[in-house]
């Protein structure tokens, strides 16, 4: 620092006090907005996904709802849709109370997973039957290799565009169909273990939002709050196969 030659307007002590006050008021937006939350990254907007979804390529995070603290007299945690920042106008979905949503999700999971074991055994048998037809992983890897070679042939001009698009779409459709079946039996058995005592597993994670989020992310893919107030839950592959039998 180079000292000036003019007379001081304020004292050095007052200057230091002012800098201290400024530093206390300064914060990084990310540090302020991020709050650990059990449903972090899992809550999506029903309106943006099912009612008014643009007919154009969209990022995988489309319709994801943000979680943030609000200070209006008392601290409130809310999940809100930020559609307007994505350039598609304001979303009519009102902010959702984050804590109330979490309680609803956990209550629904506990009730859903309290179903009896015979249904889970049916799910495991169905899973085994699907895998007995052929090695899913082997076929999946084979399809990926075929698409790679096809892409290379197209880039070199060895295949006409129409043929390429038609055959590539067929391959991609089969890949999409096989993807959920890549769940291993070990994952299925782990899912059964969790289903058998979900409430106890959840209780062990009490007050640790980070671990709660890791746990729920193994089970849930997306959570939607329907405008009429009921929940829509999308499960990860292993839990989806099991919960189909839970709800039947």
Backbone as CSV, one residue per row, in Angstrom:
resi,resn,N_x,N_y,N_z,CA_x,CA_y,CA_z,C_x,C_y,C_z
1,UNK,0.846,-1.189,0.000,0.000,0.000,0.000,0.881,1.238,0.000
2,UNK,0.545,2.208,-0.845,1.289,3.469,-0.923,0.540,4.535,-0.142
3,UNK,1.200,5.147,0.799,0.551,6.173,1.601,0.344,7.441,0.789
4,UNK,-0.860,8.023,0.907,-1.158,9.269,0.210,-0.522,10.471,0.908
5,UNK,-0.477,11.565,0.200,0.136,12.768,0.776,-0.904,13.750,1.322
6,UNK,-2.219,13.404,1.042,-3.248,14.312,1.525,-3.595,14.009,2.964
7,UNK,-4.271,14.948,3.613,-4.665,14.770,5.012,-5.773,13.731,5.113
8,UNK,-5.789,12.940,6.204,-6.805,11.921,6.410,-8.177,12.547,6.582
9,UNK,-9.178,11.964,5.868,-10.547,12.446,6.028,-11.180,11.824,7.271
10,UNK,-10.889,10.514,7.483,-11.358,9.828,8.691,-10.153,9.186,9.349
11,UNK,-10.319,8.817,10.576,-9.212,8.198,11.299,-9.013,6.755,10.836
12,UNK,-7.806,6.267,11.034,-7.490,4.881,10.667,-8.364,3.915,11.454
13,UNK,-8.663,4.225,12.707,-9.499,3.372,13.546,-10.908,3.258,12.982
14,UNK,-11.480,4.407,12.547,-12.822,4.398,11.978,-12.858,3.628,10.650
15,UNK,-11.785,3.787,9.858,-11.689,3.058,8.593,-11.703,1.547,8.834
16,UNK,-10.903,1.088,9.828,-10.841,-0.343,10.140,-12.194,-0.868,10.620
17,UNK,-12.915,-0.063,11.400,-14.226,-0.466,11.884,-15.217,-0.625,10.720
18,UNK,-15.119,0.295,9.756,-15.999,0.238,8.588,-15.715,-1.013,7.751
19,UNK,-14.429,-1.342,7.558,-14.070,-2.534,6.791,-14.555,-3.806,7.468
20,UNK,-14.486,-3.838,8.793,-14.969,-4.999,9.538,-16.472,-5.183,9.354
21,UNK,-17.212,-4.063,9.416,-18.666,-4.115,9.241,-19.034,-4.589,7.845
22,UNK,-18.296,-4.120,6.822,-18.560,-4.522,5.444,-18.313,-6.012,5.252
23,UNK,-17.218,-6.517,5.814,-16.875,-7.928,5.651,-17.920,-8.838,6.282
24,UNK,-18.566,-8.384,7.361,-19.593,-9.187,8.013,-20.853,-9.273,7.159
25,UNK,-21.088,-8.245,6.348,-22.289,-8.219,5.517,-22.074,-8.899,4.163
26,UNK,-20.827,-9.170,3.827,-20.514,-9.754,2.525,-20.566,-11.267,2.615
27,UNK,-21.192,-11.908,1.640,-21.244,-13.358,1.605,-21.340,-13.816,0.157
28,UNK,-20.943,-15.052,-0.053,-21.083,-15.652,-1.369,-22.502,-16.189,-1.490
29,UNK,-23.126,-15.941,-2.618,-24.502,-16.369,-2.823,-24.663,-17.869,-2.612
30,UNK,-23.730,-18.639,-3.119,-23.833,-20.078,-2.981,-23.806,-20.519,-1.527
31,UNK,-22.943,-19.909,-0.717,-22.860,-20.262,0.690,-24.158,-19.935,1.408
32,UNK,-24.803,-18.838,0.982,-26.029,-18.410,1.641,-27.201,-19.297,1.243
33,UNK,-27.282,-19.628,-0.038,-28.447,-20.334,-0.554,-28.424,-21.831,-0.260
34,UNK,-27.235,-22.440,-0.226,-27.183,-23.883,-0.065,-27.466,-24.280,1.374
35,UNK,-28.443,-25.133,1.536,-28.794,-25.672,2.843,-28.930,-27.183,2.678
36,UNK,-28.212,-27.994,3.454,-28.355,-29.449,3.332,-29.814,-29.847,3.475
37,UNK,-30.262,-30.745,2.604,-31.678,-31.108,2.581,-31.810,-32.548,2.126
38,UNK,-32.641,-33.311,2.807,-32.790,-34.732,2.499,-33.245,-34.975,1.064
39,UNK,-34.047,-34.064,0.500,-34.567,-34.244,-0.858,-33.808,-33.415,-1.892
40,UNK,-32.602,-32.989,-1.547,-31.810,-32.153,-2.457,-31.626,-32.860,-3.807
41,UNK,-31.985,-32.154,-4.900,-31.817,-32.703,-6.238,-32.876,-33.708,-6.668
42,UNK,-33.891,-33.928,-5.832,-34.909,-34.924,-6.134,-36.281,-34.326,-6.426
43,UNK,-36.500,-33.064,-6.058,-37.817,-32.447,-6.201,-37.935,-31.755,-7.563
44,UNK,-38.996,-32.089,-8.295,-39.223,-31.529,-9.632,-40.616,-30.912,-9.726
45,UNK,-40.753,-29.984,-10.657,-42.000,-29.257,-10.839,-42.977,-30.043,-11.720
46,UNK,-44.136,-30.353,-11.196,-45.148,-31.110,-11.937,-45.617,-30.332,-13.170
47,UNK,-45.856,-29.038,-13.016,-46.361,-28.211,-14.114,-45.373,-28.193,-15.287
48,UNK,-44.099,-27.976,-14.985,-43.094,-27.866,-16.046,-42.809,-29.201,-16.722
49,UNK,-43.003,-30.297,-16.005,-42.714,-31.617,-16.579,-43.908,-32.221,-17.315
50,UNK,-45.126,-32.028,-16.790,-46.284,-32.722,-17.342,-47.347,-31.823,-17.964
51,UNK,-47.386,-30.559,-17.593,-48.439,-29.671,-18.090,-47.959,-28.770,-19.220
52,UNK,-46.811,-28.138,-19.022,-46.312,-27.175,-20.000,-44.820,-27.373,-20.227
53,UNK,-44.476,-28.487,-20.874,-43.078,-28.802,-21.156,-42.755,-28.392,-22.586
54,UNK,-41.784,-27.520,-22.798,-41.441,-27.062,-24.154,-41.062,-28.221,-25.068
55,UNK,-41.482,-28.127,-26.309,-41.174,-29.158,-27.298,-39.845,-28.827,-27.972
56,UNK,-38.774,-29.030,-27.250,-37.429,-28.721,-27.718,-36.430,-29.482,-26.862
57,UNK,-35.181,-29.611,-27.303,-34.172,-30.281,-26.466,-34.012,-29.542,-25.142
58,UNK,-34.063,-30.286,-24.050,-33.986,-29.682,-22.724,-32.901,-30.373,-21.894
59,UNK,-32.279,-29.669,-20.956,-31.265,-30.289,-20.097,-31.907,-31.287,-19.146
60,UNK,-31.114,-32.202,-18.625,-31.634,-33.219,-17.705,-32.179,-32.590,-16.428
61,UNK,-31.724,-31.385,-16.122,-32.168,-30.701,-14.912,-33.463,-29.915,-15.127
62,UNK,-34.048,-30.019,-16.330,-35.282,-29.298,-16.608,-36.348,-29.681,-15.565
63,UNK,-37.044,-28.685,-15.070,-38.133,-28.839,-14.095,-37.639,-29.076,-12.670
64,UNK,-36.324,-29.160,-12.457,-35.818,-29.323,-11.096,-36.172,-28.099,-10.255
65,UNK,-36.619,-28.343,-9.025,-36.968,-27.249,-8.126,-35.811,-26.977,-7.172
66,UNK,-35.584,-25.705,-6.895,-34.494,-25.288,-6.016,-34.942,-25.286,-4.559
67,UNK,-33.982,-25.492,-3.679,-34.255,-25.478,-2.244,-33.478,-24.325,-1.615
68,UNK,-34.189,-23.495,-0.844,-33.504,-22.342,-0.283,-34.188,-21.876,1.000
69,UNK,-33.399,-21.258,1.859,-33.944,-20.646,3.065,-34.489,-19.262,2.745
70,UNK,-35.567,-18.896,3.418,-36.109,-17.550,3.294,-36.236,-16.965,4.691
71,UNK,-35.918,-15.707,4.806,-35.988,-15.027,6.090,-37.086,-13.971,6.039
72,UNK,-38.288,-14.314,6.464,-39.412,-13.369,6.481,-40.059,-13.467,7.866
73,UNK,-39.430,-12.804,8.817,-39.904,-12.905,10.192,-39.331,-14.122,10.876
74,UNK,-39.441,-15.284,10.242,-38.840,-16.513,10.757,-38.247,-17.288,9.582
75,UNK,-37.319,-18.153,9.886,-36.644,-18.914,8.839,-37.603,-19.953,8.256
76,UNK,-37.724,-19.958,6.926,-38.533,-20.953,6.229,-37.696,-21.590,5.129
77,UNK,-37.853,-22.887,4.970,-37.169,-23.578,3.877,-38.208,-23.932,2.827
78,UNK,-37.930,-23.582,1.572,-38.890,-23.805,0.502,-38.241,-24.408,-0.736
79,UNK,-39.038,-25.159,-1.484,-38.646,-25.624,-2.811,-39.457,-24.805,-3.811
80,UNK,-38.782,-24.207,-4.763,-39.491,-23.351,-5.707,-38.983,-23.593,-7.125
81,UNK,-39.876,-23.356,-8.091,-39.530,-23.532,-9.497,-38.956,-22.234,-10.049
82,UNK,-37.825,-22.340,-10.712,-37.154,-21.162,-11.268,-37.218,-21.213,-12.795
83,UNK,-38.388,-21.550,-13.332,-38.570,-21.680,-14.774,-38.185,-20.403,-15.517
84,UNK,-38.481,-19.251,-14.928,-38.248,-17.974,-15.613,-36.778,-17.774,-15.956
85,UNK,-35.880,-18.307,-15.124,-34.446,-18.167,-15.402,-34.011,-19.039,-16.564
86,UNK,-34.857,-20.019,-16.948,-34.547,-20.889,-18.077,-35.094,-20.324,-19.386
87,UNK,-35.702,-19.136,-19.291,-36.170,-18.454,-20.495,-37.516,-18.896,-21.010
88,UNK,-38.374,-19.462,-20.134,-39.684,-19.936,-20.577,-40.819,-19.320,-19.767
89,UNK,-40.611,-18.120,-19.263,-41.667,-17.443,-18.519,-41.783,-17.930,-17.087
90,UNK,-42.653,-17.271,-16.331,-42.812,-17.603,-14.925,-43.704,-18.821,-14.747
91,UNK,-43.334,-19.704,-13.818,-44.114,-20.907,-13.543,-45.200,-20.592,-12.503
92,UNK,-46.432,-21.092,-12.706,-47.506,-20.838,-11.740,-47.411,-21.668,-10.456
93,UNK,-46.492,-22.619,-10.418,-46.352,-23.456,-9.224,-45.893,-22.622,-8.036
94,UNK,-46.626,-22.684,-6.950,-46.260,-21.911,-5.760,-45.153,-22.649,-5.004
95,UNK,-44.299,-21.929,-4.261,-43.249,-22.590,-3.488,-43.832,-23.614,-2.515
96,UNK,-43.091,-24.691,-2.300,-43.533,-25.784,-1.433,-42.717,-25.747,-0.150
97,UNK,-43.373,-25.891,0.978,-42.671,-25.953,2.252,-41.788,-27.200,2.264
98,UNK,-40.473,-27.010,2.366,-39.522,-28.121,2.215,-39.644,-29.159,3.323
99,UNK,-39.804,-28.706,4.544,-39.898,-29.655,5.658,-41.188,-30.472,5.571
100,UNK,-42.300,-29.803,5.219,-43.570,-30.520,5.092,-43.498,-31.559,3.972
101,UNK,-42.843,-31.214,2.852,-42.694,-32.146,1.743,-41.872,-33.355,2.159
102,UNK,-40.802,-33.112,2.890,-39.955,-34.217,3.355,-40.759,-35.187,4.217
103,UNK,-41.557,-34.650,5.130,-42.366,-35.499,6.008,-43.378,-36.316,5.211
104,UNK,-43.972,-35.701,4.183,-44.930,-36.406,3.336,-44.263,-37.558,2.588
105,UNK,-43.068,-37.298,2.040,-42.341,-38.322,1.284,-41.982,-39.506,2.183
106,UNK,-41.430,-39.211,3.364,-41.024,-40.285,4.265,-42.240,-41.082,4.738
107,UNK,-43.331,-40.393,5.031,-44.544,-41.082,5.464,-45.062,-42.014,4.365
108,UNK,-45.032,-41.543,3.120,-45.507,-42.377,2.007,-44.597,-43.579,1.805
109,UNK,-43.293,-43.388,1.920,-42.360,-44.501,1.744,-42.551,-45.546,2.838
110,UNK,-42.730,-45.100,4.074,-42.922,-46.045,5.177,-44.183,-46.876,4.946
111,UNK,-45.267,-46.220,4.516,-46.519,-46.949,4.264,-46.381,-47.893,3.075
112,UNK,-45.717,-47.430,2.031,-45.555,-48.247,0.839,-44.686,-49.462,1.098
113,UNK,-43.600,-49.260,1.851,-42.641,-50.336,2.074,-43.044,-51.286,3.197
114,UNK,-44.202,-51.048,3.796,-44.646,-51.946,4.867,-45.358,-53.174,4.309
115,UNK,-45.400,-53.284,2.969,-46.055,-54.433,2.326,-45.323,-55.724,2.691
116,UNK,-45.981,-56.866,2.474,-45.403,-58.135,2.923,-44.345,-58.679,1.969
117,UNK,-43.571,-59.618,2.479,-42.451,-60.183,1.742,-42.836,-60.996,0.503
118,UNK,-43.955,-61.744,0.497,-44.268,-62.534,-0.697,-44.260,-61.725,-1.978
119,UNK,-44.735,-60.477,-1.915,-44.729,-59.650,-3.114,-43.306,-59.330,-3.548
120,UNK,-42.420,-59.136,-2.592,-41.030,-58.858,-2.953,-40.392,-60.095,-3.574
121,UNK,-40.776,-61.254,-3.099,-40.257,-62.486,-3.679,-40.746,-62.628,-5.119
122,UNK,-41.984,-62.214,-5.379,-42.499,-62.212,-6.746,-41.636,-61.303,-7.628
123,UNK,-41.274,-60.157,-7.091,-40.466,-59.210,-7.859,-39.102,-59.801,-8.185
124,UNK,-38.498,-60.485,-7.211,-37.189,-61.094,-7.441,-37.285,-62.204,-8.480
125,UNK,-38.367,-62.963,-8.439,-38.558,-64.028,-9.428,-38.739,-63.449,-10.830
126,UNK,-39.489,-62.333,-10.903,-39.685,-61.674,-12.198,-38.364,-61.138,-12.724
127,UNK,-37.572,-60.602,-11.810,-36.250,-60.074,-12.178,-35.371,-61.194,-12.732
128,UNK,-35.378,-62.344,-12.051,-34.572,-63.488,-12.488,-35.038,-63.992,-13.855
129,UNK,-36.353,-64.002,-14.060,-36.901,-64.476,-15.332,-36.467,-63.581,-16.487
130,UNK,-36.461,-62.279,-16.260,-36.048,-61.350,-17.304,-34.586,-61.549,-17.672
131,UNK,-33.779,-61.874,-16.664,-32.353,-62.038,-16.921,-31.989,-63.415,-17.458
132,UNK,-32.907,-64.377,-17.352,-32.575,-65.711,-17.823,-32.630,-65.810,-19.346
133,UNK,-33.300,-64.860,-20.000,-33.438,-64.901,-21.451,-32.100,-64.651,-22.149
134,UNK,-31.344,-63.719,-21.643,-30.024,-63.431,-22.202,-29.251,-62.563,-21.220
135,UNK,-27.992,-62.485,-21.444,-27.148,-61.671,-20.567,-27.361,-60.207,-20.927
136,UNK,-28.039,-59.493,-20.064,-28.404,-58.105,-20.354,-27.165,-57.230,-20.550
137,UNK,-26.191,-57.388,-19.668,-24.998,-56.553,-19.755,-24.250,-56.816,-21.054
138,UNK,-24.153,-58.088,-21.431,-23.447,-58.437,-22.664,-24.145,-57.819,-23.881
139,UNK,-25.473,-57.924,-23.918,-26.231,-57.352,-25.031,-26.123,-55.828,-25.038
140,UNK,-26.141,-55.234,-23.867,-26.026,-53.774,-23.759,-24.678,-53.308,-24.315
141,UNK,-23.607,-53.982,-23.910,-22.270,-53.628,-24.404,-22.169,-53.834,-25.912
142,UNK,-22.810,-54.889,-26.407,-22.804,-55.168,-27.842,-23.491,-54.041,-28.612
143,UNK,-24.634,-53.580,-28.114,-25.365,-52.494,-28.774,-24.562,-51.202,-28.787
144,UNK,-23.879,-50.917,-27.680,-23.063,-49.704,-27.620,-21.923,-49.769,-28.636
145,UNK,-21.331,-50.964,-28.797,-20.244,-51.130,-29.760,-20.758,-50.956,-31.189
146,UNK,-21.955,-51.484,-31.452,-22.547,-51.348,-32.787,-22.817,-49.881,-33.114
147,UNK,-23.357,-49.145,-32.160,-23.654,-47.724,-32.403,-22.375,-46.934,-32.640
148,UNK,-21.307,-47.301,-31.919,-20.034,-46.606,-32.113,-19.504,-46.836,-33.526
149,UNK,-19.554,-48.090,-33.979,-19.087,-48.403,-35.339,-19.975,-47.715,-36.379
150,UNK,-21.265,-47.695,-36.136,-22.188,-47.049,-37.069,-21.903,-45.548,-37.166
151,UNK,-21.629,-44.921,-36.025,-21.298,-43.491,-36.019,-20.034,-43.228,-36.833
152,UNK,-19.055,-44.108,-36.681,-17.797,-43.951,-37.417,-18.027,-44.107,-38.927
153,UNK,-18.833,-45.086,-39.321,-19.144,-45.300,-40.743,-19.869,-44.097,-41.321
154,UNK,-20.774,-43.525,-40.531,-21.531,-42.354,-40.996,-20.603,-41.152,-41.169
155,UNK,-19.700,-40.968,-40.204,-18.743,-39.848,-40.280,-17.846,-39.960,-41.512
156,UNK,-17.538,-41.202,-41.911,-16.663,-41.423,-43.071,-17.437,-41.451,-44.387
157,UNK,-18.757,-41.323,-44.309,-19.571,-41.296,-45.517,-19.891,-42.658,-46.100
158,UNK,-19.766,-43.728,-45.291,-20.009,-45.080,-45.778,-21.464,-45.525,-45.627
159,UNK,-22.315,-44.666,-45.072,-23.717,-45.023,-44.881,-24.550,-43.779,-45.127
160,UNK,-25.681,-43.940,-45.861,-26.473,-42.757,-46.197,-27.260,-42.275,-44.973
161,UNK,-27.557,-40.991,-44.902,-28.190,-40.390,-43.723,-29.489,-41.055,-43.292
162,UNK,-30.366,-41.381,-44.248,-31.658,-41.955,-43.886,-31.510,-43.319,-43.233
163,UNK,-30.644,-44.157,-43.814,-30.385,-45.475,-43.227,-29.788,-45.336,-41.841
164,UNK,-28.853,-44.414,-41.730,-28.188,-44.178,-40.440,-29.203,-43.784,-39.379
165,UNK,-30.057,-42.807,-39.677,-31.025,-42.314,-38.692,-32.004,-43.414,-38.279
166,UNK,-32.478,-44.199,-39.252,-33.439,-45.267,-38.966,-32.822,-46.350,-38.076
167,UNK,-31.653,-46.843,-38.477,-31.021,-47.924,-37.725,-30.514,-47.445,-36.367
168,UNK,-30.028,-46.204,-36.325,-29.531,-45.647,-35.058,-30.672,-45.506,-34.051
169,UNK,-31.853,-45.110,-34.533,-33.019,-44.960,-33.661,-33.455,-46.310,-33.097
170,UNK,-33.396,-47.360,-33.929,-33.773,-48.699,-33.480,-32.817,-49.202,-32.401
171,UNK,-31.528,-48.971,-32.612,-30.533,-49.373,-31.616,-30.726,-48.624,-30.305
172,UNK,-30.979,-47.326,-30.425,-31.151,-46.500,-29.232,-32.390,-46.922,-28.446
173,UNK,-33.440,-47.334,-29.156,-34.662,-47.783,-28.489,-34.402,-49.057,-27.687
174,UNK,-33.609,-49.969,-28.249,-33.303,-51.201,-27.520,-32.406,-50.919,-26.324
175,UNK,-31.456,-49.989,-26.491,-30.597,-49.604,-25.372,-31.436,-49.029,-24.232
176,UNK,-32.394,-48.172,-24.577,-33.262,-47.563,-23.567,-34.088,-48.622,-22.837
177,UNK,-34.520,-49.642,-23.564,-35.315,-50.712,-22.963,-34.485,-51.568,-22.013
178,UNK,-33.211,-51.761,-22.342,-32.342,-52.611,-21.516,-31.792,-51.889,-20.285
179,UNK,-31.663,-50.582,-20.368,-30.999,-49.825,-19.301,-31.547,-50.131,-17.910
180,UNK,-32.888,-50.132,-17.705,-33.389,-50.442,-16.354,-33.031,-51.837,-15.879
181,UNK,-32.765,-52.768,-16.810,-32.465,-54.145,-16.439,-31.000,-54.352,-16.063
182,UNK,-30.208,-53.283,-16.147,-28.792,-53.400,-15.784,-28.599,-53.503,-14.276
183,UNK,-29.683,-53.301,-13.541,-29.619,-53.459,-12.092,-29.150,-54.879,-11.762
184,UNK,-28.162,-54.993,-10.917,-27.650,-56.313,-10.557,-28.515,-56.960,-9.474
185,UNK,-28.383,-58.267,-9.338,-29.140,-58.956,-8.287,-28.689,-58.465,-6.920
186,UNK,-27.396,-58.114,-6.773,-26.908,-57.587,-5.501,-27.641,-56.290,-5.138
187,UNK,-27.853,-55.446,-6.140,-28.590,-54.213,-5.897,-30.030,-54.502,-5.513
188,UNK,-30.614,-55.506,-6.165,-31.979,-55.887,-5.845,-32.083,-56.384,-4.402
189,UNK,-31.126,-57.203,-3.982,-31.166,-57.745,-2.619,-30.939,-56.637,-1.604
190,UNK,-30.064,-55.688,-1.930,-29.859,-54.556,-1.036,-31.147,-53.746,-0.918
191,UNK,-31.839,-53.591,-2.054,-33.110,-52.867,-2.038,-34.125,-53.580,-1.160
192,UNK,-34.180,-54.914,-1.256,-35.102,-55.686,-0.420,-34.792,-55.472,1.050
193,UNK,-33.507,-55.484,1.406,-33.100,-55.276,2.793,-33.591,-53.924,3.306
194,UNK,-33.441,-52.902,2.481,-33.896,-51.564,2.868,-35.412,-51.523,2.985
195,UNK,-36.093,-52.151,2.020,-37.558,-52.161,2.047,-38.091,-52.854,3.296
196,UNK,-37.415,-53.895,3.724,-37.898,-54.664,4.865,-37.878,-53.865,6.160
197,UNK,-37.005,-52.886,6.248,-36.924,-52.106,7.488,-36.562,-50.662,7.180
198,UNK,-37.317,-50.060,6.278,-37.035,-48.686,5.861,-37.047,-47.721,7.039
199,UNK,-38.048,-47.814,7.894,-38.177,-46.874,9.009,-36.945,-46.912,9.911
200,UNK,-36.428,-48.119,10.178,-35.254,-48.240,11.048,-34.022,-47.645,10.368
201,UNK,-33.858,-47.895,9.062,-32.736,-47.308,8.329,-32.811,-45.787,8.392
202,UNK,-33.997,-45.260,8.185,-34.164,-43.803,8.186,-33.851,-43.217,9.565
203,UNK,-34.254,-43.910,10.608,-34.039,-43.418,11.972,-32.553,-43.289,12.288
204,UNK,-31.728,-44.183,11.740,-30.292,-44.120,12.031,-29.635,-42.887,11.422
205,UNK,-30.308,-42.250,10.469,-29.742,-41.077,9.790,-30.295,-39.772,10.334
206,UNK,-30.956,-39.840,11.467,-31.597,-38.669,12.055,-30.639,-37.497,12.196
207,UNK,-31.097,-36.320,11.757,-30.356,-35.057,11.900,-29.113,-34.946,11.014
208,UNK,-28.923,-35.860,10.067,-27.805,-35.744,9.126,-28.385,-35.661,7.717
209,UNK,-28.684,-34.432,7.270,-29.360,-34.234,5.989,-28.541,-34.768,4.813
210,UNK,-27.220,-34.674,4.891,-26.367,-35.163,3.817,-26.513,-36.668,3.620
211,UNK,-26.464,-37.426,4.713,-26.599,-38.883,4.625,-28.025,-39.273,4.262
212,UNK,-28.996,-38.498,4.747,-30.388,-38.753,4.380,-30.568,-38.610,2.874
213,UNK,-29.928,-37.592,2.291,-30.021,-37.364,0.853,-29.382,-38.510,0.067
214,UNK,-28.222,-38.998,0.519,-27.568,-40.132,-0.138,-28.470,-41.370,-0.087
215,UNK,-29.099,-41.578,1.050,-29.978,-42.730,1.248,-31.203,-42.651,0.334
216,UNK,-31.866,-41.490,0.306,-33.059,-41.336,-0.519,-32.728,-41.360,-2.013
217,UNK,-31.518,-40.911,-2.371,-31.117,-40.912,-3.784,-30.909,-42.331,-4.311
218,UNK,-30.667,-43.306,-3.413,-30.591,-44.705,-3.833,-31.981,-45.226,-4.191
219,UNK,-33.007,-44.628,-3.588,-34.374,-45.119,-3.724,-35.168,-44.341,-4.764
220,UNK,-35.038,-43.006,-4.715,-35.874,-42.136,-5.529,-35.100,-41.499,-6.677
221,UNK,-35.779,-41.374,-7.805,-35.232,-40.665,-8.956,-35.767,-39.241,-8.997
222,UNK,-37.100,-39.103,-8.871,-37.706,-37.778,-8.846,-38.952,-37.784,-7.963
223,UNK,-39.232,-36.612,-7.380,-40.418,-36.416,-6.540,-41.211,-35.246,-7.106
224,UNK,-42.509,-35.459,-7.315,-43.387,-34.400,-7.810,-44.528,-34.187,-6.825
225,UNK,-44.921,-32.924,-6.651,-46.113,-32.614,-5.886,-47.211,-32.223,-6.867
226,UNK,-48.232,-33.057,-6.973,-49.346,-32.769,-7.881,-50.122,-31.563,-7.357
227,UNK,-50.692,-30.739,-8.241,-51.462,-29.571,-7.795,-52.579,-29.908,-6.815
228,UNK,-53.120,-31.134,-6.872,-54.196,-31.481,-5.939,-53.670,-31.939,-4.587
229,UNK,-52.330,-31.943,-4.437,-51.743,-32.231,-3.125,-51.174,-33.617,-2.934
230,UNK,-51.366,-34.545,-3.893,-50.786,-35.872,-3.673,-49.417,-35.985,-4.333
231,UNK,-48.630,-36.917,-3.812,-47.246,-37.090,-4.263,-47.142,-38.074,-5.411
232,UNK,-46.207,-37.802,-6.320,-45.831,-38.745,-7.365,-44.356,-39.055,-7.159
233,UNK,-44.040,-40.319,-6.971,-42.654,-40.730,-6.740,-42.165,-41.580,-7.896
234,UNK,-40.985,-41.236,-8.422,-40.333,-42.061,-9.436,-39.120,-42.726,-8.777
235,UNK,-39.045,-44.053,-8.884,-38.011,-44.802,-8.189,-36.835,-45.161,-9.102
236,UNK,-35.680,-45.376,-8.501,-34.518,-45.878,-9.222,-34.824,-47.325,-9.642
237,UNK,-34.098,-47.881,-10.644,-34.487,-49.167,-11.238,-34.801,-50.301,-10.270
238,UNK,-33.908,-50.598,-9.327,-34.141,-51.728,-8.421,-35.409,-51.523,-7.610
239,UNK,-35.596,-50.330,-7.085,-36.767,-50.063,-6.257,-38.032,-49.976,-7.109
240,UNK,-37.893,-49.548,-8.341,-39.058,-49.506,-9.226,-39.593,-50.920,-9.444
241,UNK,-38.709,-51.852,-9.723,-39.144,-53.231,-9.966,-39.824,-53.833,-8.751
242,UNK,-39.345,-53.454,-7.563,-39.936,-53.986,-6.346,-41.252,-53.306,-5.992
243,UNK,-41.300,-51.991,-6.148,-42.495,-51.245,-5.755,-43.664,-51.476,-6.700
244,UNK,-43.390,-51.925,-7.926,-44.491,-52.283,-8.831,-45.349,-53.357,-8.163
245,UNK,-44.696,-54.302,-7.463,-45.422,-55.361,-6.791,-46.013,-54.862,-5.480
246,UNK,-45.369,-53.873,-4.850,-45.891,-53.339,-3.598,-47.260,-52.714,-3.808
247,UNK,-47.439,-52.015,-4.950,-48.657,-51.270,-5.183,-49.733,-52.088,-5.887
248,UNK,-49.378,-53.276,-6.374,-50.347,-54.092,-7.107,-51.357,-54.743,-6.168
